[in-house]
Amino acid sequence: MIQLALEQYATKYSDLLVKKLFADKKSISGNEIMDEIPVKQVGLFVLFNLYKTWKMEVAQLKSPYFDYKNPDVQLRLEELMNALSKHISVSREHFYPLLVKSVESTLLLILSPLKYYEDLVESFNGLAPNLDEVKDLQRFIKINNHMRDALLNAWASDYSGDELFNKAFEGLSEPPEDVTELIIPFNDLVTIDPEKFWLGDKIDLEEESEVKNNNDLIEEDENEEADFETIHTQFAGEKTTLLADSLGFEASEVSIKSMLTINQKFMFVNDLFDGNKEDFNKVIDFLDSCETKDVIIKFVHNNYIERGNWKAEAPQVKEFMALVNKKFS
């Protein structure tokens, strides 16, 4: 759900930015990527993707006649890489997909850092990064540096799976950077509403939105309130800002994941998620990143109650939502 919203926003944002960047040129240089892209992290991810592509191309250099592993050859290849890095030239056609991917990655890093790092760990296929890869990650990821370094330290200690993230983030006292401040540069082109991403709602982009009839809007609101009344009445309460809860920061006392008993995990996975442990873990991680109880309630209603997958009166659902209440109590 959040991935669909990210793709939608990234496509619109990239469409507008590419038109601006290539208004008076046919290609873009490395310096222009960093100087002219409004969001620094987006520019860094573009360069990171270029760098990784170059490394893969170099790694594929093989010949029955030449020794590419010779130290002197490796040194010359590194010198060539350094020289090429100063002469980047990317056409609009090849730049656009890099930009879309980089916008998606940046938004995920801002809005759901835990999800971003889970995807990053998965991309290494069970292996820990070597020293050069660690340096690359430190060079190109410049948001929430304390979380990045905590993960890299735990990763280097051979932790894996849930244990890796628990070990990395349980001792952090510094919360993630303020989302509101981080998304400001995006708003210059396309306004972004973080809550839409967390809820998995359709993103209404200003340039493409259609003005609706006031009567239609009133009718939609009334229908939504009627459908939402049961689950909201049962579980809604006072809002509390706890974005850092899922990462174990001192600002948060509990997370849903930390409160789950073995019996509850077994019951929820089997009764609420049809035995799909992966879906269960993803949902729990998402809920632990939500800022308010109302966000979670709407998410549960839209994705499970309204679709008939869960019944609000079911004891398993009530026990599940009791953990949500406890998280924000």
Secondary structure as GFF3:
##gff-version 3
##sequence-region A 1 329
A	DSSP	alpha_helix	2	21	.	.	.	ID=ss1
A	DSSP	beta_strand	27	28	.	.	.	ID=ss2
A	DSSP	alpha_helix	30	36	.	.	.	ID=ss3
A	DSSP	alpha_helix	40	59	.	.	.	ID=ss4
A	DSSP	alpha_helix	71	85	.	.	.	ID=ss5
A	DSSP	beta_strand	90	91	.	.	.	ID=ss6
A	DSSP	alpha_helix	92	111	.	.	.	ID=ss7
A	DSSP	alpha_helix	113	123	.	.	.	ID=ss8
A	DSSP	alpha_helix	131	140	.	.	.	ID=ss9
A	DSSP	alpha_helix	145	156	.	.	.	ID=ss10
A	DSSP	alpha_helix	161	169	.	.	.	ID=ss11
A	DSSP	alpha_helix	179	183	.	.	.	ID=ss12
A	DSSP	three_ten_helix	184	188	.	.	.	ID=ss13
A	DSSP	alpha_helix	194	199	.	.	.	ID=ss14
A	DSSP	alpha_helix	214	235	.	.	.	ID=ss15
A	DSSP	three_ten_helix	245	247	.	.	.	ID=ss16
A	DSSP	alpha_helix	256	259	.	.	.	ID=ss17
A	DSSP	alpha_helix	262	272	.	.	.	ID=ss18
A	DSSP	alpha_helix	277	288	.	.	.	ID=ss19
A	DSSP	alpha_helix	293	300	.	.	.	ID=ss20
A	DSSP	pi_helix	301	305	.	.	.	ID=ss21
A	DSSP	alpha_helix	315	327	.	.	.	ID=ss22
###
